[in-house]
């Protein structure tokens, strides 16, 4: 009698839309690492400055913020030196926006690979999230250097660490989860409607101004819109509590938004990730017919 055949990998249809085979994802960790290296190398392979652009971009952005929002508009920064205030918000926002932009284009930009070989499709957006951690680490290092220089040069610097800085790993995890959730949903929608990608690019720019990056959230305390406090409206943005907690932890500036808003952002991330997985699993079955 012929021996029963044993297969190392068995591809099965996914009956449940919310199902995620974590064991399968772990088995493809080497492929994920290859995609991470590809994302890092190809982005700056034929550039002069290479990874130095990770520092140049936020530095030029902060200089522009200092001229426009700090100098011309005169928007305060809660007593914190403007470079530190703007750089703190810019580092966090850049990581979120880059992850969101990359994951939102997963199906369209990788259709040639998806059509030739099988692997868990979630490997691709996860690799984008991980590869952007290198960019974020370099920018965070730049922020820490500027932070230390201010302490050594300017004794009157009011920025200081608080124990909320210990929440930093959780804040990054929440940022990555929000970007992955939003990105998978948008990527699933743009497989059929390509013009949504143009609209989404515009919405990311508007989203930044709805997040306290270039202004402190404390300045909106007394403002109201149709009788609703603007402070509450802005905290409904799930990114706001994360960035405000980061600033309060590393700069000691502004007012801590409170645990309820952090819990709100965390729950929002979980619900969004679940919805993203459902939509992603549904679209990946037939996206090659429409992409």
N, C-alpha and C positions, 0 to 999 in steps of 0.2 A: 504493500500500500504506500502511496506517495505521502511523504511527510506533509503535514499541514504548513502552509506558507505563513511566514511571519513578516510583517511589514514594520519598518521603522517609523514611517509617517503614513497616516491614513487620513485622507481628505474627506470630510463629511459635510453635507449641507447644514447650514445653521438654521434650525427651526425657530429658535427663540431670538427675537431681535435684540434683547438686552444681554445676550450671552457673550462673554469674553473668555476665550481660552487662554488663561494666563500661562499655563504650562507650555502651550504652543509658542506664545510670545517669548518665553524664556529660552526655549530651544533655538529660537532665531536671534538670540542676543548677538552672535557674531556678525550676522547680516546687519543688524542695527548699528553695531560699531563701525562697520564698513561705510554705511550711509552717513554716519556722523563725520568720519574722516573725509568723505567725499564732499560734504557740505562745507566743511572748514577749508579744505584745500582749494576747491574750485572757485570759491568766492573771491579769493585774493591771490590766486596763482600767478596771474600776469599783471600784477600791480607793483608799483615802485615801493610804496611804504608798507604794503602787506597788512599784518595785524595792527600796525600803528594807527590805521584808520579807525580802529575801535576807540582810540583815545582822541584822535583829532576831531571826529564827528561830535562827540559830546562837548568837547572844549569850545569849538566854534559855536555850537548851539547855545551854550551857557553865556558866551560873550554877547551873542545877539539878544538873549533874554535880559542881560544886564543893561544893555543900551536901550532897548525898547520898553520893557516892562518896569525895570528898575529906575532908569534915568528919565525917559520921556513920560511914561505913565505914572511914575512915582508910586508903584504898588509896594507896600511894605512886605517884609519877610519875617515878621515876628521877632525882630531884633537879632536874627542870625545873619552872618555875612552872606551877601547875595550869592557868591560862587558856591558856597556849601549848600545853600537852600535849593538853588536851581539844579545843581549837580545831583543831589539826592533824589529829587523827583524825576530827573531826566534818565538816570540809570535804571530805575524801576520801570518807568514807562517804556523805555527802549526795549527792554527784555520782553515785556508784554506785547508790544506792537509788532516786534520782529517775529515772535512765535506765532502770533495771530495771523500775520501776513503769509508766513510760510505754510502753516497748516491749512489755511483757507484755500490754498491752490494745490492741494495734494493730488486730487484725481486728475486734473487737467495737465499739470506739469510732469506727472509720472505715468501718463497713460501708455507710453511706449513700453515701459517696463512691466506694467500690470498686464498688458496683453500678451506677454511672452512667457512668463513664468509665474508659478504660484508661490506665494508666501503671505503670511498674515498682513493684511493691508494696513492695520494699525501701526505696524513697524515704521512706516514712512513718516507719519506725523509725529510719532514719539521720537524718532531720530532728529527731527527738526527742533523739538523742544530741548533735547539734550545738547545738540550742537550749539544752540544759542547760549547755553550756559557758559561756554568759553568766552564769548563776547561779553556777557554780563560780568564774568569774573575779572576780566581786564578792566572794564569800566569801573567796577567796584574798587579794584585796587587803585585806580586813579583817584577815585573819591577819597579813599583812606589816606593817600599821600597828601592831597590838598588839605584834608582834615588835620593831619599831624603838623603840616607846615603852618597852618593858622594858629595852632596851639603854641608852637615854638616862636613864631614871629610876633603874634598879636596877643599879649596877656589879657586884653579886655574882651577877648572872644567869649561870647555867652553860650556857644554851643557846647553841649555836654552829653555824655551817654546816660541812658536810663536803663533800668532792668528790662524794659520792653524790647530792647535790642536782642534779647535772648529768643524772641519770637521770630527772628530772621529766617530760619529754615522753614518754618510754617508759612511765612509770608511768600517765600519763593515757590513753595509747593502750591499755594493757592493761586498765585499768578500763572503758573504753568497749567494748572487744572482749568482755569477760566479760559486761557488761550486755546487749549486743546479742545474744550467743549465748544466754544464759539467757532473755532476753526473747522472742526469736523462738520458742523451743521452747515456753515457757509460753503465749504468745499462740496458737500453733497448737493447743494442747490445750484452751484455754478456749473455742474456737469451738463445741465440742460439749458440754463439761462446764463450765458456768458457775460451779458451786460451787467449782471449783479456784481461781478468782480470790480467793475469801474465804480459802481455806486458804493461798494464796500470800502474801497480805497479812500473815497471822499469822506465817508462816515468815520473812519479811523482818525482823520485829522480833526473833525469836529469833536470826537470823543475825548481827545486830549484836552481841549479847552473846557470840557465838562468835568474834568478831573483836576484837582488842585495841584498842578505841576508848577505853574508860574505865579501862583498866588496862594496865600495861606487860607485854609478853610475857616479859620477863626474870623476872617474879615466878612464872612457871610452870615454871622450870627444874628444880626438884627434885620436882615433883608427878607422880604416876603414877595412871593409871586402868586397872585390870585388868592391871597390870604394864607398861603402855605409857606412855612419857613424854608428859605433857600437851602439852609444847612441840612435840613432833613431830605430835601429833594436830591441834593448832591450825594448824600450818604446812601441813597437808593442805588447809586452807581456802585456795583460791587467792587470796583477797583479803588474807589476813594478810601474806604476804611483801611485797605492794605497799605497804600502809599502814606496815608496820614500816620499809621502806626509805625511805619519805617522811619519817617521823619522824626516822630516823637521819641523813638527809641535811640536814634543816633544823633539827633540834634537837640533834643529836649525842648523843641519849639512847638508852639500851638497848644491845643488841648487834645488829650486822648479822646478819640471818638467813642470809646466805651466798648465793653465786651459784647454787648448785644449786637452792635453793628459788625464786629468781627465774626461773630457766630452767624449773622445774616449772610455775610460774604462766603463763609465756609459752606453753609447749607445751599446757597445759590450755586456754588461751584459743583457740589455733589449732584444736584438736580440737573444742572446744565450738562455735566459729563454723561449722566444717564441718558438724557435726551439726545446728546451727540452720538452716543454709541448706537442707540436705536435707529437714528436716521442714517448713520454711516453703514450699519449692517444691512439696512434695507436697500440703499443705493448701490452698494458694492456688488450686489448680485447681478445687476443689469447695466451698470454704468458704461461698459465698453460698447453698448449698442447706441449710446447717445453722445459720448464724449468726442 
